[in-house]
Amino acid sequence: MPSWSRHLEALARAISPLKAESSDDTVADAPVVDERAAAVLQDGSGLPAETVDQALIQGMEVTLGDLDETAHGWMFRGHPVMVFAVDVAAVEDPQVRKEFYHRVHLASCCGALEDPAQVVWIGTARNNLSAPGLEQTPHACEYCLAKVNHRGFRALAPRERGKVASALSFHWHVNQYAGEFFPAGATSFWTPGKAPQQLQQMVPTASAQSGTCGFCEWQVPEPEEGEESWFVPVERGVELGLAIDACVLCAQQQAAGVLILPEEHALQASRVRFEQQRLQARVFEGEDLPADETDVDAADGGEERSWHSVRSRLPLAWHPLCELLERNLAAPVLFHRFAGYEGIAVLAWPEHRRGIVAHSSERERLPEGWDFWDKTSVLASLG
């Protein structure tokens, strides 16, 4: 579109060399903001945490220097945030300046978002965002989507890019990269308007550690001693927006917010659920089960392979990789085992003797004659 090229040209010329400097210029036709309201929404200093949590739903004025930057976005006082309503005084073209003001950014995509002194607005709920001079809900910045490769944005055709930009969900974005936005450790829950809270601290009286998931019907086992449970009883699930008992994997996909699961904890739950449900299906079909369930042929079982099935069974942290691979590869075998070896390929293509593992160290426990890559390196190579 012409506006994109004009924007890029203006930024390259005026913003990139921009030095930290203040300006009283505002977007044309911006309404006057009540001074007391502006004071409440500026940087949040001195405000109770609960007030900041609620203010971020609609928007708060800060500087970029107030934010902590990650590879896929920004954090402010424990909250992942979007940046919007950025008024760049160095851009002389009023149309370009106004168009940029109406963008919502997921990450630093240009020089305008690299100056710590740059005043911006931040928020956590896209459809509720509000700031002086905004005439409509801010639209997704395509340069940001390309930088973080949101849903494989770089490889998409122009029409598909437009669809992805229009359907941008900040909730989905944070869910996919929750391990980056929130500290690793215990399972916790975040939603706009509330600070992250450990799952086990929500409704402490909910003591059930095992049960049946009302979504996938997995009989969630009791946790090992010292391990965190994979079961979310409905008393606790209500706090996540759930109305029935759930396993942590289904709760992560169904919660009205972001359920942060330690990656290894979630992947182990996914593998155990997959293997138990596969075993139950074989018993139901009357199959003769092998004495050694790690037998390769038995592990594959001739089951139908589909990317939909793969995504539904893996934690959300694996979904960005699955979306990138799905465009070019047939669906893989999930949690592929090898006779005589302890290692597991999370995704495997036996016909090509190739697989993807959770960590590079896993290769030491797998057979030679195959090509194995770890998840992080594959994501990096695909952008």
C-alpha positions as CSV (number, residue, x, y, z in Angstrom):
1,M,0.0,0.0,0.0
2,P,1.2,3.6,-0.6
3,S,0.9,4.4,3.1
4,W,3.4,1.7,4.0
5,S,6.0,2.9,1.6
6,R,5.5,6.5,2.7
7,H,5.7,5.5,6.3
8,L,9.0,3.5,5.7
9,E,10.5,6.4,3.8
10,A,9.6,8.9,6.5
11,L,11.0,6.8,9.3
12,A,14.2,6.0,7.4
13,R,14.7,9.7,6.8
14,A,13.6,11.3,10.1
15,I,13.2,8.7,12.8
16,S,16.2,6.4,12.7
17,P,18.8,9.2,13.4
18,L,16.5,10.7,15.9
19,K,18.2,11.7,19.2
20,A,16.4,11.8,22.5
21,E,14.7,15.2,22.6
22,S,11.4,16.5,24.0
23,S,8.6,18.1,22.0
24,D,5.3,19.7,22.8
25,D,3.9,18.8,19.4
26,T,0.8,16.6,19.4
27,V,-1.2,14.8,16.8
28,A,-3.5,17.1,14.9
29,D,-7.0,17.4,16.3
30,A,-6.1,15.6,19.5
31,P,-8.6,16.4,22.3
32,V,-7.5,18.1,25.5
33,V,-7.0,15.6,28.3
34,D,-8.1,16.4,31.8
35,E,-5.0,17.1,33.9
36,R,-6.0,14.9,36.8
37,A,-6.8,12.0,34.5
38,A,-3.5,12.4,32.7
39,A,-1.6,12.4,35.9
40,V,-3.2,9.0,36.9
41,L,-2.3,7.5,33.5
42,Q,1.2,8.8,33.3
43,D,3.9,6.2,34.2
44,G,2.0,4.8,37.2
45,S,4.6,6.0,39.7
46,G,3.3,6.0,43.2
47,L,0.0,4.2,42.3
48,P,-1.1,1.0,43.9
49,A,-0.4,-2.1,41.8
50,E,-4.1,-2.8,41.4
51,T,-4.7,0.7,40.0
52,V,-1.9,0.1,37.4
53,D,-3.3,-3.3,36.5
54,Q,-6.7,-1.8,35.8
55,A,-5.4,1.3,34.0
56,L,-3.5,-0.9,31.5
57,I,-6.7,-2.3,30.2
58,Q,-7.4,0.9,28.4
59,G,-4.0,2.6,28.3
60,M,-1.3,4.4,30.3
61,E,1.2,7.0,29.1
62,V,4.8,6.2,29.8
63,T,8.2,6.5,28.0
64,L,9.9,3.6,26.3
65,G,12.6,3.8,29.0
66,D,10.0,2.7,31.5
67,L,9.5,-0.6,29.7
68,D,11.5,-3.8,29.8
69,E,12.1,-5.2,26.3
70,T,12.0,-8.9,25.3
71,A,12.6,-10.6,22.0
72,H,8.8,-10.5,21.3
73,G,7.6,-7.5,23.1
74,W,7.7,-5.3,26.2
75,M,6.9,-5.7,29.9
76,F,5.7,-3.1,32.4
77,R,5.5,-4.0,36.1
78,G,4.9,-7.7,35.4
79,H,2.5,-7.2,32.5
80,P,3.2,-7.9,28.8
81,V,2.0,-4.7,27.0
82,M,1.3,-3.4,23.6
83,V,2.6,0.0,22.5
84,F,0.3,2.4,20.7
85,A,-0.5,6.1,20.1
86,V,3.1,6.9,19.4
87,D,3.4,10.6,18.2
88,V,6.7,11.1,16.5
89,A,7.3,14.8,16.1
90,A,10.2,14.3,13.7
91,V,7.9,13.0,11.0
92,E,6.7,16.1,9.0
93,D,4.1,14.4,6.9
94,P,0.9,14.8,8.9
95,Q,-0.8,11.8,7.3
96,V,2.2,9.5,8.0
97,R,2.4,10.8,11.5
98,K,-1.3,10.2,12.1
99,E,-1.2,6.7,10.6
100,F,1.7,5.7,12.8
101,Y,-0.1,7.1,15.8
102,H,-3.0,4.7,15.1
103,R,-0.8,1.6,15.1
104,V,-0.4,-1.0,17.8
105,H,3.1,-2.4,18.2
106,L,4.2,-5.8,19.5
107,A,7.9,-5.0,19.4
108,S,10.4,-2.4,18.5
109,C,10.3,-2.2,14.7
110,C,12.0,1.1,13.9
111,G,14.0,4.0,15.2
112,A,10.9,5.7,16.6
113,L,10.6,2.8,19.1
114,E,14.3,2.8,20.2
115,D,14.5,6.2,21.9
116,P,14.0,5.7,25.7
117,A,12.6,9.2,26.0
118,Q,9.9,8.6,23.4
119,V,6.4,9.0,25.0
120,V,4.1,6.2,24.2
121,W,0.9,4.7,25.4
122,I,0.8,1.1,26.6
123,G,-2.1,-1.4,27.2
124,T,-3.1,-5.0,27.6
125,A,-6.5,-5.3,26.0
126,R,-6.5,-4.3,22.3
127,N,-10.2,-3.7,21.9
128,N,-10.3,-1.4,24.9
129,L,-7.3,0.8,24.1
130,S,-7.9,4.5,24.4
131,A,-5.6,7.6,24.2
132,P,-6.0,11.2,23.2
133,G,-6.4,11.6,19.5
134,L,-7.3,8.0,18.7
135,E,-10.2,7.9,16.3
136,Q,-10.5,4.1,16.2
137,T,-9.1,0.9,17.5
138,P,-5.4,0.9,16.6
139,H,-4.5,-1.4,13.8
140,A,-1.6,-3.9,13.9
141,C,1.8,-2.7,12.7
142,E,2.9,-5.0,9.8
143,Y,6.6,-4.2,10.5
144,C,6.2,-5.6,14.0
145,L,4.4,-8.7,12.7
146,A,7.3,-9.3,10.3
147,K,9.9,-8.7,13.0
148,V,8.5,-11.3,15.4
149,N,7.3,-13.4,12.4
150,H,3.8,-13.5,14.0
151,R,2.1,-16.6,12.7
152,G,4.7,-17.0,10.0
153,F,4.0,-13.5,8.7
154,R,7.2,-13.1,6.6
155,A,6.3,-16.1,4.3
156,L,2.7,-15.1,3.8
157,A,1.2,-13.7,0.6
158,P,0.0,-10.1,0.8
159,R,-3.7,-11.1,1.1
160,E,-2.9,-13.6,3.9
161,R,-0.8,-10.9,5.7
162,G,-3.8,-8.6,5.7
163,K,-5.9,-11.3,7.3
164,V,-3.3,-12.0,10.0
165,A,-2.9,-8.3,10.8
166,S,-6.7,-7.8,11.0
167,A,-7.1,-10.8,13.3
168,L,-4.2,-9.9,15.6
169,S,-4.8,-11.3,19.1
170,F,-2.5,-10.0,21.8
171,H,-3.8,-12.8,24.0
172,W,-2.6,-15.4,21.4
173,H,0.8,-13.6,21.1
174,V,1.4,-13.6,24.8
175,N,0.3,-17.2,25.1
176,Q,2.8,-18.4,22.5
177,Y,5.7,-16.7,24.2
178,A,4.6,-16.9,27.8
179,G,7.9,-18.4,28.8
180,E,9.6,-15.2,27.6
181,F,7.2,-12.8,29.3
182,F,6.9,-14.5,32.6
183,P,9.5,-16.1,34.9
184,A,10.0,-19.9,34.6
185,G,8.9,-22.0,37.6
186,A,5.5,-22.7,39.0
187,T,2.3,-22.7,36.8
188,S,0.7,-19.2,37.0
189,F,-2.1,-17.3,35.3
190,W,-2.2,-13.8,33.9
191,T,-5.1,-11.8,32.3
192,P,-5.5,-8.1,31.6
193,G,-6.4,-6.2,34.7
194,K,-4.8,-8.7,37.1
195,A,-1.2,-9.4,38.1
196,P,0.2,-12.9,37.5
197,Q,-0.7,-15.3,40.2
198,Q,0.5,-18.9,40.9
199,L,-2.1,-21.4,40.1
200,Q,-1.7,-23.3,43.3
201,Q,-2.4,-20.1,45.3
202,M,-5.7,-19.6,43.5
203,V,-8.4,-21.1,45.7
204,P,-6.0,-22.9,48.0
205,T,-8.9,-25.1,49.4
206,A,-9.2,-26.8,46.0
207,S,-7.1,-29.9,46.9
208,A,-7.9,-32.4,44.2
209,Q,-4.7,-33.4,42.5
210,S,-6.1,-35.9,39.9
211,G,-9.4,-36.5,38.1
212,T,-10.9,-36.5,34.6
213,C,-10.5,-33.6,32.2
214,G,-13.9,-32.5,31.0
215,F,-12.4,-31.4,27.7
216,C,-10.2,-34.3,26.5
217,E,-11.4,-36.9,29.0
218,W,-7.8,-37.7,30.1
219,Q,-7.7,-39.5,33.4
220,V,-5.1,-37.2,35.0
221,P,-2.9,-39.2,37.3
222,E,-1.7,-38.2,40.8
223,P,1.5,-36.2,40.6
224,E,4.8,-37.7,41.6
225,E,6.1,-36.6,45.0
226,G,7.5,-33.1,44.8
227,E,5.9,-32.5,41.3
228,E,3.2,-30.1,40.5
229,S,-0.2,-31.5,39.6
230,W,-1.5,-31.6,36.0
231,F,-5.1,-31.3,37.2
232,V,-7.1,-28.1,37.5
233,P,-10.3,-28.8,39.6
234,V,-13.3,-26.7,38.7
235,E,-13.1,-24.7,41.9
236,R,-9.8,-23.3,40.7
237,G,-10.7,-23.4,37.0
238,V,-13.5,-20.9,37.6
239,E,-10.7,-18.3,38.3
240,L,-9.4,-19.1,34.8
241,G,-12.8,-18.8,33.2
242,L,-13.5,-22.5,33.0
243,A,-16.7,-24.2,34.1
244,I,-15.5,-27.8,34.4
245,D,-12.5,-29.8,35.6
246,A,-9.6,-29.7,33.2
247,C,-6.0,-30.9,32.7
248,V,-3.4,-28.1,32.5
249,L,-3.1,-28.6,28.7
250,C,-6.8,-28.0,28.0
251,A,-6.9,-25.3,30.6
252,Q,-4.1,-23.5,28.8
253,Q,-6.0,-23.6,25.5
254,Q,-9.4,-22.7,27.0
255,A,-8.6,-20.2,29.8
256,A,-9.8,-16.6,29.6
257,G,-6.3,-15.4,29.9
258,V,-2.7,-16.8,29.7
259,L,-1.9,-19.9,31.7
260,I,1.9,-20.1,32.0
261,L,3.2,-23.6,32.1
262,P,6.9,-24.5,32.7
263,E,7.8,-25.9,29.3
264,E,9.2,-29.2,30.4
265,H,6.3,-29.7,32.8
266,A,3.8,-29.1,30.0
267,L,5.6,-31.2,27.5
268,Q,5.8,-34.2,29.9
269,A,2.1,-33.8,30.6
270,S,1.4,-33.8,26.8
271,R,3.5,-36.9,26.3
272,V,1.9,-38.8,29.2
273,R,-1.6,-37.9,28.1
274,F,-0.8,-38.9,24.5
275,E,0.6,-42.3,25.4
276,Q,-2.1,-43.1,27.9
277,Q,-4.9,-42.2,25.5
278,R,-3.2,-44.1,22.6
279,L,-3.0,-47.2,24.9
280,Q,-6.6,-46.9,25.9
281,A,-7.6,-46.6,22.2
282,R,-5.8,-49.8,21.3
283,V,-7.3,-51.7,24.2
284,F,-10.7,-50.5,23.1
285,E,-10.1,-51.6,19.5
286,G,-9.0,-55.0,20.9
287,E,-5.4,-54.8,19.6
288,D,-2.7,-57.1,20.9
289,L,-0.2,-54.8,22.7
290,P,3.5,-55.5,22.4
291,A,5.5,-56.5,25.4
292,D,7.8,-53.5,24.8
293,E,5.8,-50.4,24.1
294,T,8.9,-48.6,22.9
295,D,8.9,-50.8,19.8
296,V,9.0,-48.4,16.8
297,D,6.2,-49.9,14.8
298,A,3.9,-50.3,17.8
299,A,4.6,-46.7,18.8
300,D,3.5,-45.3,15.4
301,G,0.5,-47.7,15.2
302,G,-0.5,-46.5,11.7
303,E,-2.5,-43.7,13.3
304,E,-3.8,-40.9,11.0
305,R,-1.4,-38.0,11.0
306,S,-2.7,-34.5,10.9
307,W,-1.4,-31.1,12.0
308,H,-4.7,-30.3,13.7
309,S,-4.1,-33.4,15.9
310,V,-0.5,-32.4,16.6
311,R,-1.4,-28.9,17.7
312,S,-4.3,-30.1,19.9
313,R,-2.0,-32.4,21.8
314,L,1.1,-30.2,22.3
315,P,1.5,-27.2,24.7
316,L,1.0,-23.8,23.2
317,A,4.8,-23.1,23.4
318,W,5.1,-25.5,20.4
319,H,2.4,-24.0,18.3
320,P,4.5,-21.3,16.6
321,L,6.9,-24.0,15.3
322,C,4.0,-26.2,14.1
323,E,2.5,-23.3,12.2
324,L,5.7,-22.6,10.4
325,L,6.3,-26.3,9.5
326,E,2.7,-27.0,8.5
327,R,3.1,-24.9,5.3
328,N,5.8,-27.1,3.9
329,L,5.7,-30.5,5.6
330,A,3.3,-33.3,6.0
331,A,2.1,-33.9,9.6
332,P,4.7,-35.8,11.7
333,V,4.4,-38.7,14.1
334,L,4.1,-37.4,17.7
335,F,6.3,-38.5,20.5
336,H,8.2,-41.0,18.4
337,R,10.1,-43.7,20.4
338,F,13.0,-45.9,19.3
339,A,13.6,-49.5,20.3
340,G,16.5,-49.7,22.7
341,Y,16.8,-46.0,23.2
342,E,15.5,-43.7,26.0
343,G,15.2,-40.6,23.9
344,I,12.0,-39.3,22.3
345,A,11.5,-37.2,19.2
346,V,8.6,-34.8,19.9
347,L,8.0,-34.5,16.1
348,A,9.3,-37.2,13.7
349,W,9.1,-38.1,10.0
350,P,10.2,-41.8,10.0
351,E,9.9,-41.9,6.2
352,H,12.7,-39.3,6.0
353,R,14.5,-40.4,9.2
354,R,14.2,-36.9,10.6
355,G,12.9,-35.5,13.9
356,I,12.7,-32.5,16.2
357,V,13.6,-32.8,19.9
358,A,12.9,-30.5,22.8
359,H,16.6,-29.9,23.6
360,S,19.9,-30.6,21.8
361,S,21.0,-32.8,24.7
362,E,18.3,-35.3,23.7
363,R,20.3,-36.3,20.7
364,E,22.7,-38.3,22.9
365,R,19.8,-40.6,23.8
366,L,18.7,-41.2,20.2
367,P,20.0,-43.5,17.4
368,E,22.4,-42.7,14.7
369,G,21.3,-42.7,11.1
370,W,18.6,-40.0,11.7
371,D,18.9,-36.2,11.5
372,F,17.6,-34.5,14.7
373,W,17.2,-30.8,15.3
374,D,16.2,-29.1,18.5
375,K,13.1,-26.9,18.7
376,T,15.0,-23.6,19.4
377,S,17.4,-24.0,16.5
378,V,14.6,-24.8,14.0
379,L,12.6,-21.8,15.1
380,A,15.7,-19.6,14.7
381,S,16.4,-21.0,11.2
382,L,12.8,-20.4,10.1
383,G,12.9,-16.8,11.4
